[in-house]
Amino acid sequence: MEEETSVDVCVRPRHEYTRRLVAAAPVPDPDLQRRRREQRSLQLSSGS
């Protein structure tokens, strides 16, 4: 469990589970969502 303010948890999650949870949340901006998907694909292909 993270012990920070809700803003800190969403902006700078410290634990892997929280990072993945925040990254999975949909984004209402289609361009931003596309960039996030591309970034995630690059991370997966590079093994990060």
CYANA upper distance limits for C-alpha pairs under 8 A (distance plus 0.5 A):
  2 GLU  CA      9 VAL  CA      7.53
  2 GLU  CA     13 PRO  CA      8.44
  2 GLU  CA     14 ARG  CA      7.96
  2 GLU  CA     15 HIS  CA      7.90
  4 GLU  CA      8 ASP  CA      6.45
  4 GLU  CA      9 VAL  CA      6.51
  5 THR  CA      9 VAL  CA      6.76
  6 SER  CA     10 CYS  CA      6.72
  7 VAL  CA     11 VAL  CA      6.47
  8 ASP  CA     12 ARG  CA      5.86
  8 ASP  CA     13 PRO  CA      7.36
  9 VAL  CA     13 PRO  CA      5.07
  9 VAL  CA     14 ARG  CA      7.87
  9 VAL  CA     18 THR  CA      8.24
 10 CYS  CA     22 VAL  CA      7.04
 13 PRO  CA     18 THR  CA      6.32
 13 PRO  CA     19 ARG  CA      5.91
 14 ARG  CA     18 THR  CA      7.61
 14 ARG  CA     19 ARG  CA      7.52
 15 HIS  CA     19 ARG  CA      6.75
 16 GLU  CA     20 ARG  CA      6.72
 17 TYR  CA     21 LEU  CA      6.62
 18 THR  CA     22 VAL  CA      6.57
 19 ARG  CA     23 ALA  CA      6.61
 20 ARG  CA     24 ALA  CA      6.63
 21 LEU  CA     25 ALA  CA      7.24
 26 PRO  CA     33 GLN  CA      7.81
 27 VAL  CA     32 LEU  CA      7.53
 27 VAL  CA     33 GLN  CA      6.06
 28 PRO  CA     33 GLN  CA      7.96
 29 ASP  CA     33 GLN  CA      6.62
 30 PRO  CA     34 ARG  CA      6.59
 31 ASP  CA     35 ARG  CA      6.80
 32 LEU  CA     36 ARG  CA      6.67
 33 GLN  CA     37 ARG  CA      6.73
 34 ARG  CA     38 GLU  CA      6.71
 35 ARG  CA     39 GLN  CA      6.56
 36 ARG  CA     40 ARG  CA      6.57
 37 ARG  CA     41 SER  CA      6.63
 38 GLU  CA     42 LEU  CA      6.75
 39 GLN  CA     43 GLN  CA      6.76
 40 ARG  CA     44 LEU  CA      6.68
 41 SER  CA     45 SER  CA      6.62
 42 LEU  CA     46 SER  CA      6.59
 43 GLN  CA     47 GLY  CA      6.57
 43 GLN  CA     48 SER  CA      5.58
 44 LEU  CA     48 SER  CA      6.64
